[in-house]
Amino acid sequence: MAETRRIVLYLAASLDGFIARRDGGIDWLPAMGKEDYGYAQFLSGVDAVVMGRITYEQVLTLGPYPYAGKKGYVFTTARRGRDDNVEFVGGDIQTFVDGLRSSPGKDIWLVGGARLAQGFLRAGAVDRMILTIVPHLLGEGIPLFDGGPEGPLVLMESRTFRDGLVQLRYEFEAQSLTREWPSAPGP
């Protein structure tokens, strides 16, 4: 019997918990060069990516679309249909996730942004989180967590890198988090 596809939130955050500057800038993230921080291995284990519209628009400004060959979904209320890279979707997160998980394939990467990640977390739709902590203080910006479920996560692995980055892999257990979040905007 085939394994259920997992939703994996894989992202980087500053030491003080921000995933971008207020204006969405990510210039503080280290460029991958000699070290890929496990990215290539992670990418080989996913065949679909999910992101919010703002993240998608930012990705397009950084050069060629980096997820070619992977099924792409962009959550948005502003657009439907598809373009050369992705399908634009909306609606209930849990219904969308149930559809993805019921189809065969590899894991699904929840790329971001923060609002979409928070919506997936509120819906209990994240199975694993791989969080890379960058030793950089932003002081302000777009927070990874803006309120959240309460409960323990299970640390499965931690890795440190020579440049001070720390990568943490957590598993979510369905019963370990409460889903009662403070009111927050959805994706």
Secondary structure, 3 states (H helix, E strand, C coil): CCCCCCEEEEEEEECCCEEECCCCCCCCCCCCCCCCCCHHHHHHCEEEEEEEHHHHHHHHHCCCCCCCCCEEEEECCCCCEECCCCEEECCCHHHHHHHHHHCCCCEEEEEECHHHHHHHHHCCCCCEEEEEEECCCCCCCEECCCCCCCCCCEEEEEEECCCCCEEEEEECCCCCCCCCCCCCCCC
